[in-house]
């Protein structure tokens, strides 16, 4: 198979590319890093002869989506639309990375049948893009595998995200957090990559659309994350919570990963303590 990867220089992409290169995959790399803007159709329309497209390129930092929503809508929508069109023209399969899509959950753990509800500008872009995937699958039989990761973390993540922020604050001797209540299901980036590898090795025999949660089935609060990091640290670290509440905050999320375990035989391997320790080391 020849695999086209967008967003290869990003957090997930950098791990995935190393893994695919180890497997000696035939790759086409597409990113701003190598001068290709996937939002510009003229720059990508002539890409041909690939079998699978792994679409990772998007904007994802939630606070930034409140500051510049127009940019988030443009980049995430246009990039996804152009990549789906490339798949249609090349009769290729799409592996699309979405996000947590369920808003305030009606039940826990959350399976893929749970209703979808956007709760910030970033998640709204993902709702729109998943709808695009559904449309291209229904109308043009483009096979699509959608991954819905919960909270990804790992070494090399954008320092603005929660766990890297806390780890960097340890060096100052004081951790300051706005709200330590929310609980999340944290999934390590290497486990994410292994899900992609298994999807590549499980070909779509029919032009289907399949959606899979990616998580661990356990949630940890921000305060529990801080306690883990303080325990692993070799320094005395003070802690302060300012009690600033983010709009539409979801207080707890736990992924039901029954479907991906059954269909792709995937299970997460990296524990939260192990993953955080590797980041701190």
C-alpha positions in Angstrom: 0.0 0.0 0.0 1.0 3.6 -0.6 0.0 5.8 2.3 -0.5 9.6 2.1 -0.2 11.3 5.5 -1.2 14.9 6.3 0.1 16.6 9.4 3.1 14.3 9.6 5.2 16.9 11.5 2.6 17.2 14.3 2.4 15.5 17.6 0.7 12.2 16.5 2.2 12.4 13.0 5.8 12.5 14.2 5.3 9.2 16.2 3.2 7.6 13.4 5.8 8.4 10.7 8.6 6.8 12.7 6.4 3.7 13.2 5.5 3.5 9.5 9.1 3.9 8.4 10.1 1.1 10.7 7.5 -1.0 8.8 9.0 0.2 5.5 5.7 1.7 4.4 5.6 3.6 1.0 4.8 7.1 2.2 3.7 10.4 0.6 4.1 13.2 3.2 1.9 16.3 3.0 2.3 19.2 5.5 3.0 22.9 5.8 6.4 21.6 7.0 7.2 20.5 3.4 5.5 23.5 1.8 2.1 22.0 1.1 -1.1 23.7 2.3 -3.9 21.1 2.1 -6.5 23.9 2.4 -5.5 25.0 -1.1 -7.0 22.6 -3.6 -4.6 23.7 -6.3 -1.7 22.5 -4.2 -3.0 19.0 -3.7 -5.3 18.2 -6.6 -2.6 16.4 -8.6 -1.6 13.9 -5.8 -2.3 10.4 -7.1 -1.7 6.7 -6.8 -2.2 6.2 -3.1 -4.3 3.6 -1.4 -4.9 5.1 2.1 -4.9 8.7 3.3 -4.3 9.3 7.1 -5.6 12.8 7.8 -3.9 14.3 10.9 -3.6 17.9 9.9 -5.9 20.2 11.9 -5.9 22.8 14.6 -6.8 21.3 18.0 -6.0 23.6 21.0 -9.4 24.4 22.5 -8.6 27.8 24.1 -7.2 29.0 20.7 -10.5 28.0 19.0 -12.3 30.6 21.2 -9.7 33.3 20.3 -9.7 32.6 16.5 -12.7 30.5 15.5 -12.7 31.6 11.9 -9.2 30.1 11.4 -10.3 26.8 13.1 -13.3 26.4 10.9 -11.4 27.2 7.7 -8.4 25.0 8.3 -10.3 22.0 9.7 -13.1 22.1 7.3 -11.3 22.9 4.1 -8.4 20.5 4.8 -10.9 17.6 5.4 -13.0 18.4 2.4 -10.0 18.4 0.1 -8.6 15.2 1.5 -12.0 13.4 1.1 -12.1 14.6 -2.5 -8.6 13.3 -3.1 -9.8 9.9 -1.7 -12.9 10.0 -4.0 -10.7 10.7 -7.1 -8.2 8.0 -6.2 -10.6 5.4 -4.9 -8.7 5.5 -1.7 -9.6 4.9 1.9 -9.5 7.6 4.6 -8.4 7.3 8.2 -9.7 10.4 9.9 -8.8 11.7 13.3 -11.7 13.4 15.1 -11.9 14.1 18.8 -14.0 13.7 21.9 -17.5 14.3 20.4 -20.0 13.7 23.2 -20.4 16.9 25.2 -21.7 16.4 28.7 -22.2 12.6 28.7 -25.6 11.1 29.3 -23.9 7.9 30.6 -20.5 6.5 31.4 -18.5 4.9 29.9 -19.3 6.6 26.6 -19.7 4.3 23.5 -19.7 5.4 19.9 -23.5 5.3 19.8 -23.8 8.2 22.3 -25.3 11.3 20.8 -22.8 13.9 19.4 -22.8 17.3 20.9 -20.3 20.1 20.2 -19.3 22.2 23.3 -16.7 24.5 21.9 -15.6 25.9 18.5 -13.0 23.2 18.0 -15.4 20.3 18.7 -17.9 22.0 16.4 -15.4 21.8 13.5 -15.0 18.1 14.2 -18.8 17.6 14.1 -18.8 19.3 10.7 -15.9 17.2 9.4 -17.4 13.9 10.6 -20.5 14.9 8.7 -18.4 15.4 5.6 -16.9 11.9 6.1 -20.4 10.5 6.3 -21.5 12.3 3.2 -18.5 11.1 1.1 -19.0 7.6 2.3 -22.8 7.6 1.6 -22.7 9.3 -1.8 -19.3 8.2 -3.2 -18.5 5.0 -1.3 -15.3 6.4 0.1 -14.3 4.0 2.9 -13.6 5.9 6.1 -12.3 4.9 9.5 -12.9 7.6 12.1 -10.9 7.6 15.4 -12.3 9.6 18.3 -9.4 9.9 20.8 -10.2 11.2 24.2 -7.3 13.1 25.9 -4.0 12.4 24.1 -0.7 13.0 25.9 3.0 12.1 25.6 6.5 13.4 25.1 6.7 16.2 22.5 3.1 17.4 23.0 2.4 21.1 22.6 3.5 22.8 25.9 0.2 24.6 26.1 -1.7 21.3 26.9 -2.4 20.3 30.4 0.2 17.7 31.3 3.2 19.4 29.6 2.1 22.7 31.4 2.1 21.1 34.8 5.4 19.3 34.2 7.0 22.6 33.1 5.7 24.4 36.2 7.3 21.8 38.4 10.7 23.4 37.5 9.5 26.7 39.0 8.6 25.1 42.3 4.9 26.0 42.1 1.9 24.6 40.1 -0.9 27.0 39.4 -4.1 25.6 37.8 -7.4 27.3 37.0 -9.7 24.3 37.7 -8.6 21.0 39.1 -12.0 19.2 39.1 -12.4 17.9 35.5 -11.7 14.2 35.0 -10.5 12.9 31.7 -9.6 9.6 30.0 -5.9 10.0 29.1 -4.5 7.9 26.2 -0.8 7.8 25.4 0.3 8.8 21.9 2.0 5.5 21.2 -1.2 3.6 21.9 -2.9 5.9 19.4 -0.3 5.0 16.8 -0.8 1.3 17.4 -4.5 1.7 16.7 -3.7 3.2 13.3 -1.3 0.4 12.5 -4.0 -2.2 13.3 -6.5 -0.3 11.1 -4.1 -0.3 8.2 -3.7 -4.1 8.7 -7.5 -4.6 8.7 -8.6 -3.6 5.2 -12.1 -2.4 4.5 -13.6 -5.0 2.2 -16.7 -2.9 1.7 -17.0 0.9 1.4 -18.0 1.3 5.0 -17.7 4.0 7.6 -16.5 2.8 11.0 -16.0 4.9 14.2 -13.8 4.0 17.1 -13.2 5.5 20.5 -9.6 5.7 21.7 -9.2 5.8 25.4 -8.4 3.6 28.4 -11.7 3.2 30.2 -10.5 5.2 33.2 -10.6 8.9 34.1 -8.3 11.0 36.2 -9.0 14.5 37.6 -6.6 17.4 37.1 -5.8 17.2 40.8 -4.9 13.5 40.5 -2.6 14.3 37.6 -0.9 17.0 39.7 -0.5 14.5 42.6 1.1 12.0 40.3 3.5 14.6 38.9 4.4 15.9 42.4 5.1 12.4 43.6 7.3 11.6 40.6 9.2 15.0 41.0 12.4 15.2 42.9 11.6 18.7 44.0 9.3 20.3 46.6 6.4 21.7 44.6 3.7 24.1 45.9 0.2 24.0 44.4 -2.6 26.6 43.9 -6.0 26.3 42.2 -7.5 29.7 41.2 -11.0 28.2 40.6 -11.5 29.8 37.1 -14.1 27.8 35.3 -14.0 27.3 31.5 -17.3 27.9 29.6 -19.3 24.7 29.0 -16.8 22.6 30.9 -17.3 18.8 30.9 -16.5 17.4 34.3 -15.9 13.7 33.5 -15.3 11.5 30.5 -14.7 7.8 30.3 -14.3 6.0 26.9 -16.0 2.7 26.2 -13.5 0.9 24.0 -15.3 -2.4 23.6 -15.8 -1.9 19.9 -12.2 -1.3 18.9 -11.1 -4.2 21.2 -13.4 -6.5 19.5 -13.0 -5.4 15.9 -9.4 -4.3 15.7 -8.0 -6.3 18.7 -6.5 -3.1 20.1 -5.9 -2.4 23.8 -4.0 0.4 25.4 -0.6 -0.6 26.8 0.8 2.5 28.5 -0.5 3.4 32.0 -0.9 7.0 33.0 1.9 6.9 35.6 4.2 5.2 33.1 3.4 7.8 30.4 3.9 10.8 32.7 7.1 9.4 34.0 8.5 9.0 30.5 7.6 12.7 29.9 9.3 13.8 33.1 12.4 11.7 32.4 
